[in-house]
Amino acid sequence: MPQSTLRNHVLKTLTPEDFARLRPSMHHVELAIKAQLEIAYQPIEHVYFPETGIASVVAAMTGGRQSEVGLIGYDGMTGVAVVLGQDRSPNETYIQVASNGWCLPVDRLRIAIAGSQTLHESLLRYAHAFLIQSSRTALVNGHSKIEERLARWLLMVNDRAGGNMIYLTHEFLATMLGSRRPGVTTALQMLEYRGLVHARRGEITIVDRTGMIKLTHGAYGEEEQRHFGIASG
């Protein structure tokens, strides 16, 4: 796997020397929907660098209430807690859109980080970007209408999915947005009524991306677009 052929942004932008530190310990994996990559409060054993598909980082409260706090596609990696010097996370991470990518044992990553300051700095830059995404999600969830939140989330999935068709159920959308399923269904119907999406059972197609961005009223902004070369500056 020559580094130049990889799609994953984190791996692709490492120095050749740092990539060479990781390459011997990585292996290719196919990950099905709902495959669990990290279990809350359990030691993280592997980190994943997606080439396709999407993983969701989900926080849970007592009583079973859940909400997504981060999306990971080919722009990033799992295991941010490991990069920050921890061995576990309070959140769980699982596959939301079927994925393939690269898997690396955590013990090998720690050895590589200990041997290269530039590698650690590169991974910390991604960890910082992920934390910005999470803080933006918290801001949007607290101040935006559900249809604006839904539009932002669909746009972020669209950025990482490599196509306008997204395969998701209303129940899954409700978990991702931390909302009740009827509210998500109503919001999705509103997007469809405006001609922004076309929805069928388990399938959503983005029809008017520009209109979707306008609908978010700034909830999908420069920080969401930056890593995909959409934003200026």
Secondary structure as the mmCIF struct_conf table of DSSP 4:
data_model
#
loop_
_struct_conf.conf_type_id
_struct_conf.id
_struct_conf.beg_label_comp_id
_struct_conf.beg_label_asym_id
_struct_conf.beg_label_seq_id
_struct_conf.end_label_comp_id
_struct_conf.end_label_asym_id
_struct_conf.end_label_seq_id
HELX_RH_3T_P HELX_RH_3T_P1 GLN A 3 THR A 5
HELX_RH_AL_P HELX_RH_AL_P1 HIS A 9 LYS A 12
TURN_TY1_P TURN_TY1_P1 THR A 13 THR A 13
BEND BEND1 LEU A 14 LEU A 14
HELX_RH_AL_P HELX_RH_AL_P2 PRO A 16 LEU A 22
HELX_RH_3T_P HELX_RH_3T_P2 ARG A 23 SER A 25
STRN STRN1 HIS A 27 LEU A 31
TURN_TY1_P TURN_TY1_P2 ILE A 33 LYS A 34
STRN STRN2 GLN A 36 GLU A 38
TURN_TY1_P TURN_TY1_P3 ALA A 40 TYR A 41
BEND BEND2 GLN A 42 GLN A 42
STRN STRN3 HIS A 46 ALA A 60
TURN_TY1_P TURN_TY1_P4 THR A 62 GLY A 63
BEND BEND3 GLY A 64 GLY A 64
STRN STRN4 GLN A 66 ILE A 72
BEND BEND4 GLY A 73 GLY A 73
TURN_TY1_P TURN_TY1_P5 TYR A 74 ASP A 75
BEND BEND5 THR A 78 THR A 78
HELX_RH_AL_P HELX_RH_AL_P3 VAL A 80 VAL A 83
TURN_TY1_P TURN_TY1_P6 LEU A 84 GLY A 85
BEND BEND6 ASP A 87 ASP A 87
BEND BEND7 PRO A 90 ASN A 91
STRN STRN5 GLU A 92 PRO A 105
HELX_RH_AL_P HELX_RH_AL_P4 VAL A 106 ALA A 114
TURN_TY1_P TURN_TY1_P7 GLY A 115 GLY A 115
HELX_RH_AL_P HELX_RH_AL_P5 GLN A 117 HIS A 143
BEND BEND8 SER A 144 SER A 144
HELX_RH_AL_P HELX_RH_AL_P6 ILE A 146 ALA A 161
BEND BEND9 GLY A 162 ASN A 164
STRN STRN6 MET A 165 ILE A 166
HELX_RH_AL_P HELX_RH_AL_P7 HIS A 170 LEU A 177
TURN_TY1_P TURN_TY1_P8 GLY A 178 GLY A 178
BEND BEND10 SER A 179 SER A 179
HELX_RH_AL_P HELX_RH_AL_P8 ARG A 181 TYR A 193
TURN_TY1_P TURN_TY1_P9 ARG A 194 GLY A 195
BEND BEND11 LEU A 196 LEU A 196
STRN STRN7 VAL A 197 ARG A 200
TURN_TY1_P TURN_TY1_P10 ARG A 201 GLY A 202
STRN STRN8 GLU A 203 ILE A 206
BEND BEND12 VAL A 207 VAL A 207
HELX_RH_AL_P HELX_RH_AL_P9 ARG A 209 LEU A 215
TURN_TY1_P TURN_TY1_P11 THR A 216 GLY A 218
BEND BEND13 ALA A 219 TYR A 220
HELX_RH_AL_P HELX_RH_AL_P10 GLU A 222 GLN A 225
HELX_RH_3T_P HELX_RH_3T_P3 ARG A 226 PHE A 228
TURN_TY1_P TURN_TY1_P12 GLY A 229 GLY A 229
BEND BEND14 ALA A 231 ALA A 231
#
